[in-house]
Amino acid sequence: MLIHTVNEVREAVNSWKKENLTVGLVPTMGALHEGHLSLIKKAKETCDRVVVSDFVNPIQFGPSEDFDKYPRTLNEDMKLCDNEGVDIVFAPSADEMYQKGQRLSNDTLTYVCPPFFYVNTLCGKSRVGHFDGVCTVVLKLFNIVQPDYAFFGQKDAQQVIIIKKMVNDLNVPVKIIQCPIVREASGLALSSRNKYLSEDGKKDALVLSKILKNIKSCYDKGVTDVAALKETAYGFLNDKHDMEYLEIVDRDNLENKIKADDNSIALIALRVENVRLIDNIYLKD
């Protein structure tokens, strides 16, 4: 069932709650791929009813980012959701989510601002305000759907850590389920932005997973010095790659590591064909 309004979603969810049915939410920006479908499958296994949100959230994009060209494929998304047995696809307009005529600025709109320590690093350092927009829309979705469980992919590791922090700090009654990264056969992490890449670009983008796998391999062999682990990346890079960051941090709170340990995660962001790509790997599964 496709729903565009907050009131209709609330009515449907309230009827489920009266029957003591558990509700799962899979927040997405649409352009669904197998990574999203893995979240939906997990939600179907876990919950009695599943809501997928399909909304390209304007307030998490910076002024020079790809909001206008971000892929919007609602018809195709609906077919995929129908095939997976999704109960509701919630696809609101920006006016529905933020009230028509509302200026989408923190001068006039209430934002949820996660702790500076969590956002002044990794993706948050170059995408100033991005996680304010993410947390704002996610909390709105939690308030609208009131799910028992919400499902997020590990590929956006910083996002999941920040959302868990928000839920804990604000006493939001939802359990966050983190699901593994889904990859193409080549090893490239699935992303809606992969659609921007040429075939050659996709080959060049394999450097992300190669760098991460090599770091994990070195760690498995006993290398723990973070500087040394990061240094191993440079042999994989060429002029097709524009590195933004490579960091090894605590997988629970993003604290920087000097010595890697079993609770560390390596995260990378770089551009290929001017497409910004991210990936990560736990040093210990």
C-alpha positions, 0 to 999 in steps of 0.5 A: 500500500502506497501512502503519502500522508502522515495521518494515513500512516498513523491510522494504519499503525494505530490499528496494528497496535490495537492488535498487538502487532509489532511494527518495523520501519526501514527508512530509505531515500528510495532508489532501492537496491539489494542492500535495502532489500536485505533490510526489508527481509530482516524486518519481515523476519522480525516484525508482524508489519513493515513500513518502508519510508521512501523520501529524499530528505532535503535537509540532509543535503548541502548546497553543493550536493546532489539533492536535485539529481539524486535518483527517484524511482518510486514506481520501481521501488513500489514493485520491489516492496510489493515483491517483499510483502511490505505493508506500507510504503510511506512516500511523503512530499517535502511539504507533508514532512515539513509543512508547506511554506516552511523554510528549511533552515535551522533558523526557522525549523526545529532540528535534532543536533547530535553531539559535536564529537560524533559529527565533527569527524568522518562524513560529518567533517565535510558534510556540515549539517548533514547529520542534523538533517538525518537525525531530524528526519529519522526522529520525525519518522520514528514519531510518525510510525512509532515502530518497535524496530528500525533497520539500518545498514552498516555501510552508513556506519557513522549514521547508525552510531549517531542514530543509536546515540540519539535514541539512547539520549532521547529515550526513543522507544525503538530498537535499532537493528544494524544489518551487514553491508551488501556488496556486488559480486566484485566487492563494491558496497551497494549504494544508490550513488553507484548509478552515477558511475561508469563501468570503468568507474565501478572498477576504479571504485573497488579500491575502497573494499581492497584497502579495507580488506588489506587493513583487516588482513594486516590487523589479523597478522598482528599489526595494530599501529593505526598510522601503519595500517592507514599507510598501507592504503596508498599503494592502492591509490592512483590519479582516479581516486580522490581520498577524503578520509581513511580512519580507524575508530571505536565502533561504538563511539567513533573515538580515534584509535592510536592502536587498533583493537577488536572493537575498531572499525576502519572507514573510508570515503573517496571520490571516483568520477566525482562520485562520493563513495563510502565503505567500512569494515570491522577489524574483528567480526 
